[in-house]
Amino acid sequence: MFRTILFLAGLGVLLSAVGCGTSATQTPREAALAKLSPEDRILAESQGYCAVTSEPLGEMGPPLKLILNDKPIWICCSGCEKKAKSNPAKTVAHAEELTAKVAAKSTPKGAL
């Protein structure tokens, strides 16, 4: 990261630029999701929320992908893995509910 101080009419203005390749307007959640492969990012964004806690994916860093009952399921963190695996059918069902809710929110009214 570099910083430049620019003096305009006697006023100091601090300019910052982040050199890590992420947009300065990107939220922490968007930055976490950007660390996934393009294919995984689409899947994680379509589920939207952790299959265990229902917290937004990406809020705690890049989400984790599990394969349960032959389906990709997203959780917010490694702390959710044990609970997700303890009842795979319930976790998959909840992930499918979350995916349906996200799809319903993103579909414009009257589009179907």
N, CA and C atoms as a LAMMPS dump frame, in Angstrom:
ITEM: TIMESTEP
0
ITEM: NUMBER OF ATOMS
336
ITEM: BOX BOUNDS ff ff ff
-5.0000000000000000e+02 5.0000000000000000e+02
-5.0000000000000000e+02 5.0000000000000000e+02
-5.0000000000000000e+02 5.0000000000000000e+02
ITEM: ATOMS id mol type element x y z
1 1 1 N 0.848 -1.162 0
2 1 2 C 0 0 0
3 1 3 C 0.894 1.225 0
4 2 1 N 0.461 2.245 -0.723
5 2 2 C 1.213 3.481 -0.687
6 2 3 C 0.27 4.628 -0.348
7 3 1 N 0.84 5.654 0.219
8 3 2 C 0.066 6.832 0.597
9 3 3 C 0.757 8.062 0.037
10 4 1 N -0.032 8.99 -0.404
11 4 2 C 0.478 10.245 -0.92
12 4 3 C -0.27 11.37 -0.23
13 5 1 N 0.458 12.358 0.222
14 5 2 C -0.173 13.529 0.822
15 5 3 C -0.077 14.657 -0.189
16 6 1 N -1.21 15.204 -0.515
17 6 2 C -1.31 16.254 -1.512
18 6 3 C -1.753 17.531 -0.804
19 7 1 N -1.046 18.613 -1.047
20 7 2 C -1.41 19.888 -0.428
21 7 3 C -2.097 20.761 -1.465
22 8 1 N -3.349 21.088 -1.189
23 8 2 C -4.123 21.962 -2.058
24 8 3 C -4.525 23.189 -1.257
25 9 1 N -4.086 24.328 -1.688
26 9 2 C -4.42 25.597 -1.032
27 9 3 C -4.193 25.515 0.465
28 10 1 N -3.083 24.897 0.862
29 10 2 C -2.73 24.825 2.274
30 10 3 C -3.439 23.729 3.051
31 11 1 N -4.294 22.937 2.396
32 11 2 C -4.994 21.846 3.076
33 11 3 C -4.345 20.523 2.695
34 12 1 N -4.06 19.725 3.683
35 12 2 C -3.481 18.413 3.41
36 12 3 C -4.576 17.41 3.08
37 13 1 N -4.392 16.66 2.012
38 13 2 C -5.336 15.628 1.607
39 13 3 C -4.551 14.33 1.509
40 14 1 N -5.012 13.303 2.186
41 14 2 C -4.338 12.012 2.173
42 14 3 C -5.006 11.112 1.147
43 15 1 N -4.208 10.618 0.218
44 15 2 C -4.697 9.68 -0.782
45 15 3 C -4.092 8.32 -0.493
46 16 1 N -4.907 7.288 -0.509
47 16 2 C -4.416 5.931 -0.288
48 16 3 C -4.814 5.06 -1.457
49 17 1 N -3.962 4.118 -1.769
50 17 2 C -4.281 3.123 -2.787
51 17 3 C -3.867 1.769 -2.255
52 18 1 N -4.712 0.805 -2.474
53 18 2 C -4.426 -0.546 -2.023
54 18 3 C -3.817 -1.292 -3.195
55 19 1 N -2.661 -1.863 -2.993
56 19 2 C -1.967 -2.553 -4.065
57 19 3 C -2.163 -4.052 -4.063
58 20 1 N -3.215 -4.546 -3.428
59 20 2 C -3.394 -6 -3.325
60 20 3 C -4.26 -6.557 -4.434
61 21 1 N -4.669 -5.737 -5.387
62 21 2 C -5.442 -6.247 -6.502
63 21 3 C -6.943 -6.235 -6.272
64 22 1 N -7.415 -5.761 -5.137
65 22 2 C -8.85 -5.692 -4.908
66 22 3 C -9.309 -4.259 -5.094
67 23 1 N -10.528 -4.102 -5.454
68 23 2 C -11.092 -2.78 -5.645
69 23 3 C -11.232 -2.075 -4.312
70 24 1 N -10.97 -0.791 -4.309
71 24 2 C -11.084 -0.016 -3.075
72 24 3 C -12.528 0.071 -2.614
73 25 1 N -13.487 -0.171 -3.515
74 25 2 C -14.895 -0.108 -3.152
75 25 3 C -15.458 -1.467 -2.756
76 26 1 N -14.664 -2.496 -2.786
77 26 2 C -15.11 -3.844 -2.456
78 26 3 C -15.326 -3.983 -0.953
79 27 1 N -16.439 -4.589 -0.575
80 27 2 C -16.691 -4.846 0.84
81 27 3 C -15.851 -6.037 1.282
82 28 1 N -15.643 -6.221 2.577
83 28 2 C -14.917 -7.404 3.044
84 28 3 C -15.582 -8.707 2.582
85 29 1 N -16.902 -8.728 2.556
86 29 2 C -17.631 -9.92 2.098
87 29 3 C -17.323 -10.197 0.622
88 30 1 N -17.365 -9.154 -0.205
89 30 2 C -17.062 -9.314 -1.624
90 30 3 C -15.618 -9.764 -1.828
91 31 1 N -14.704 -9.221 -1.035
92 31 2 C -13.296 -9.61 -1.14
93 31 3 C -13.114 -11.076 -0.773
94 32 1 N -13.829 -11.545 0.249
95 32 2 C -13.728 -12.952 0.657
96 32 3 C -14.271 -13.861 -0.436
97 33 1 N -15.4 -13.502 -1.025
98 33 2 C -15.979 -14.319 -2.095
99 33 3 C -15.114 -14.285 -3.35
100 34 1 N -14.4 -13.188 -3.575
101 34 2 C -13.531 -13.067 -4.75
102 34 3 C -12.351 -14.035 -4.691
103 35 1 N -12.051 -14.564 -3.517
104 35 2 C -10.946 -15.519 -3.376
105 35 3 C -11.323 -16.916 -3.867
106 36 1 N -12.613 -17.149 -4.116
107 36 2 C -13.064 -18.444 -4.627
108 36 3 C -12.856 -18.501 -6.138
109 37 1 N -12.841 -19.715 -6.686
110 37 2 C -12.795 -19.848 -8.144
111 37 3 C -14.099 -19.27 -8.701
112 38 1 N -14.111 -18.866 -9.968
113 38 2 C -15.349 -18.306 -10.532
114 38 3 C -16.552 -19.249 -10.4
115 39 1 N -16.318 -20.538 -10.622
116 39 2 C -17.41 -21.51 -10.515
117 39 3 C -17.917 -21.61 -9.079
118 40 1 N -16.987 -21.696 -8.128
119 40 2 C -17.38 -21.794 -6.726
120 40 3 C -18.045 -20.51 -6.243
121 41 1 N -17.575 -19.388 -6.74
122 41 2 C -18.177 -18.118 -6.317
123 41 3 C -19.645 -18.056 -6.729
124 42 1 N -19.942 -18.499 -7.938
125 42 2 C -21.332 -18.516 -8.407
126 42 3 C -22.184 -19.39 -7.495
127 43 1 N -21.668 -20.571 -7.149
128 43 2 C -22.421 -21.476 -6.268
129 43 3 C -22.603 -20.885 -4.874
130 44 1 N -21.538 -20.317 -4.323
131 44 2 C -21.622 -19.736 -2.979
132 44 3 C -22.584 -18.55 -2.962
133 45 1 N -22.515 -17.702 -3.971
134 45 2 C -23.414 -16.547 -4.022
135 45 3 C -24.857 -16.976 -4.227
136 46 1 N -25.069 -18.083 -4.953
137 46 2 C -26.443 -18.539 -5.158
138 46 3 C -27.044 -19.105 -3.869
139 47 1 N -26.215 -19.674 -2.996
140 47 2 C -26.703 -20.135 -1.688
141 47 3 C -26.82 -18.936 -0.744
142 48 1 N -25.834 -18.052 -0.78
143 48 2 C -25.903 -16.796 -0.05
144 48 3 C -25.581 -16.825 1.428
145 49 1 N -26.001 -17.865 2.115
146 49 2 C -25.89 -17.925 3.575
147 49 3 C -25.361 -19.283 4.013
148 50 1 N -24.746 -19.312 5.172
149 50 2 C -24.193 -20.544 5.734
150 50 3 C -25.31 -21.563 5.947
151 51 1 N -25.067 -22.802 5.533
152 51 2 C -26.056 -23.869 5.675
153 51 3 C -26.257 -24.29 7.123
154 52 1 N -25.414 -23.817 8.03
155 52 2 C -25.546 -24.157 9.454
156 52 3 C -26.109 -22.974 10.241
157 53 1 N -25.494 -21.81 10.115
158 53 2 C -25.871 -20.658 10.951
159 53 3 C -26.796 -19.661 10.259
160 54 1 N -26.934 -19.766 8.957
161 54 2 C -27.702 -18.818 8.136
162 54 3 C -27.083 -17.423 8.103
163 55 1 N -25.826 -17.307 8.499
164 55 2 C -25.101 -16.032 8.404
165 55 3 C -24.652 -15.83 6.954
166 56 1 N -24.531 -14.585 6.494
167 56 2 C -24.086 -14.339 5.122
168 56 3 C -22.705 -14.95 4.857
169 57 1 N -22.595 -15.666 3.746
170 57 2 C -21.304 -16.245 3.369
171 57 3 C -20.335 -15.124 3.021
172 58 1 N -19.101 -15.257 3.478
173 58 2 C -18.07 -14.264 3.213
174 58 3 C -17.862 -13.29 4.356
175 59 1 N -18.754 -13.273 5.324
176 59 2 C -18.617 -12.364 6.466
177 59 3 C -17.444 -12.759 7.361
178 60 1 N -17.084 -14.036 7.365
179 60 2 C -15.998 -14.53 8.224
180 60 3 C -14.811 -15 7.389
181 61 1 N -14.635 -14.417 6.219
182 61 2 C -13.585 -14.848 5.314
183 61 3 C -14.181 -15.732 4.235
184 62 1 N -13.337 -16.299 3.374
185 62 2 C -13.856 -17.141 2.301
186 62 3 C -14.648 -18.322 2.869
187 63 1 N -15.838 -18.585 2.33
188 63 2 C -16.621 -19.715 2.822
189 63 3 C -15.979 -21.042 2.431
190 64 1 N -16.381 -22.09 3.124
191 64 2 C -15.85 -23.429 2.872
192 64 3 C -16.892 -24.273 2.153
193 65 1 N -16.429 -25.053 1.186
194 65 2 C -17.323 -25.936 0.439
195 65 3 C -17.212 -27.347 0.992
196 66 1 N -18.355 -27.946 1.266
197 66 2 C -18.43 -29.347 1.659
198 66 3 C -19.25 -30.077 0.606
199 67 1 N -18.957 -31.339 0.414
200 67 2 C -19.793 -32.173 -0.441
201 67 3 C -20.558 -33.103 0.492
202 68 1 N -21.855 -32.883 0.585
203 68 2 C -22.724 -33.698 1.436
204 68 3 C -23.818 -34.3 0.563
205 69 1 N -23.997 -35.599 0.673
206 69 2 C -24.987 -36.297 -0.166
207 69 3 C -24.795 -35.946 -1.642
208 70 1 N -23.531 -35.906 -2.061
209 70 2 C -23.139 -35.624 -3.446
210 70 3 C -23.513 -34.221 -3.926
211 71 1 N -23.718 -33.285 -3.002
212 71 2 C -24.067 -31.916 -3.38
213 71 3 C -23.097 -30.935 -2.733
214 72 1 N -22.7 -29.889 -3.47
215 72 2 C -21.837 -28.865 -2.866
216 72 3 C -22.659 -27.984 -1.92
217 73 1 N -22.178 -27.858 -0.706
218 73 2 C -22.833 -27.073 0.332
219 73 3 C -21.806 -26.086 0.866
220 74 1 N -22.233 -24.876 1.17
221 74 2 C -21.331 -23.837 1.653
222 74 3 C -21.601 -23.525 3.111
223 75 1 N -20.517 -23.405 3.864
224 75 2 C -20.594 -23.011 5.268
225 75 3 C -19.679 -21.81 5.473
226 76 1 N -19.949 -21.061 6.546
227 76 2 C -19.208 -19.809 6.75
228 76 3 C -17.792 -20.022 7.274
229 77 1 N -17.575 -21.118 8.035
230 77 2 C -16.262 -21.293 8.659
231 77 3 C -16.051 -22.751 9.061
232 78 1 N -14.839 -23.082 9.431
233 78 2 C -14.523 -24.456 9.837
234 78 3 C -15.255 -24.853 11.11
235 79 1 N -15.669 -23.873 11.921
236 79 2 C -16.417 -24.167 13.134
237 79 3 C -17.779 -24.786 12.856
238 80 1 N -18.298 -24.62 11.655
239 80 2 C -19.607 -25.177 11.292
240 80 3 C -19.507 -26.572 10.671
241 81 1 N -18.301 -27.004 10.374
242 81 2 C -18.137 -28.258 9.635
243 81 3 C -18.688 -29.464 10.386
244 82 1 N -18.379 -29.582 11.663
245 82 2 C -18.817 -30.744 12.439
246 82 3 C -20.344 -30.832 12.478
247 83 1 N -20.994 -29.702 12.725
248 83 2 C -22.457 -29.698 12.791
249 83 3 C -23.058 -30.008 11.418
250 84 1 N -22.47 -29.468 10.359
251 84 2 C -22.971 -29.724 9.006
252 84 3 C -22.899 -31.205 8.667
253 85 1 N -21.798 -31.837 9.046
254 85 2 C -21.603 -33.253 8.734
255 85 3 C -22.385 -34.178 9.665
256 86 1 N -22.818 -33.67 10.824
257 86 2 C -23.53 -34.528 11.778
258 86 3 C -24.921 -34.906 11.281
259 87 1 N -25.518 -34.085 10.437
260 87 2 C -26.829 -34.384 9.869
261 87 3 C -26.85 -33.877 8.429
262 88 1 N -26.214 -34.634 7.513
263 88 2 C -26.08 -34.16 6.136
264 88 3 C -27.414 -33.859 5.45
265 89 1 N -28.421 -34.691 5.678
266 89 2 C -29.711 -34.468 5.017
267 89 3 C -30.316 -33.13 5.44
268 90 1 N -30.244 -32.821 6.721
269 90 2 C -30.777 -31.556 7.231
270 90 3 C -29.981 -30.379 6.668
271 91 1 N -28.661 -30.522 6.613
272 91 2 C -27.806 -29.448 6.105
273 91 3 C -28.09 -29.185 4.632
274 92 1 N -28.213 -30.252 3.847
275 92 2 C -28.507 -30.107 2.417
276 92 3 C -29.876 -29.451 2.227
277 93 1 N -30.866 -29.895 2.988
278 93 2 C -32.207 -29.318 2.873
279 93 3 C -32.192 -27.824 3.202
280 94 1 N -31.46 -27.462 4.251
281 94 2 C -31.386 -26.045 4.629
282 94 3 C -30.663 -25.235 3.552
283 95 1 N -29.598 -25.787 2.995
284 95 2 C -28.874 -25.095 1.92
285 95 3 C -29.783 -24.888 0.708
286 96 1 N -30.605 -25.877 0.399
287 96 2 C -31.53 -25.751 -0.732
288 96 3 C -32.592 -24.684 -0.454
289 97 1 N -33.061 -24.597 0.786
290 97 2 C -34.016 -23.543 1.167
291 97 3 C -33.378 -22.163 1.001
292 98 1 N -32.137 -22.041 1.464
293 98 2 C -31.431 -20.763 1.349
294 98 3 C -31.242 -20.368 -0.11
295 99 1 N -30.887 -21.336 -0.943
296 99 2 C -30.688 -21.074 -2.37
297 99 3 C -31.989 -20.599 -3.009
298 100 1 N -33.104 -21.229 -2.639
299 100 2 C -34.407 -20.821 -3.18
300 100 3 C -34.759 -19.398 -2.744
301 101 1 N -34.457 -19.056 -1.495
302 101 2 C -34.745 -17.702 -1
303 101 3 C -33.907 -16.659 -1.731
304 102 1 N -32.626 -16.969 -1.947
305 102 2 C -31.75 -16.034 -2.663
306 102 3 C -32.246 -15.856 -4.095
307 103 1 N -32.64 -16.952 -4.742
308 103 2 C -33.138 -16.874 -6.117
309 103 3 C -34.424 -16.055 -6.178
310 104 1 N -35.298 -16.232 -5.197
311 104 2 C -36.556 -15.48 -5.176
312 104 3 C -36.308 -13.988 -4.992
313 105 1 N -35.31 -13.641 -4.179
314 105 2 C -34.979 -12.227 -3.958
315 105 3 C -34.402 -11.581 -5.212
316 106 1 N -33.641 -12.352 -5.984
317 106 2 C -32.948 -11.772 -7.134
318 106 3 C -33.779 -11.812 -8.411
319 107 1 N -34.923 -12.5 -8.394
320 107 2 C -35.778 -12.561 -9.568
321 107 3 C -36.714 -11.357 -9.562
322 108 1 N -36.649 -10.516 -10.595
323 108 2 C -37.539 -9.356 -10.633
324 108 3 C -39.002 -9.795 -10.669
325 109 1 N -39.851 -9.045 -9.98
326 109 2 C -41.279 -9.367 -9.972
327 109 3 C -41.821 -9.285 -11.389
328 110 1 N -42.627 -10.262 -11.75
329 110 2 C -43.212 -10.301 -13.077
330 110 3 C -42.311 -10.931 -14.121
331 111 1 N -41.104 -11.382 -13.716
332 111 2 C -40.175 -11.974 -14.684
333 111 3 C -40.551 -13.405 -15.014
334 112 1 N -41.298 -14.052 -14.142
335 112 2 C -41.674 -15.444 -14.394
336 112 3 C -43.076 -15.542 -14.903
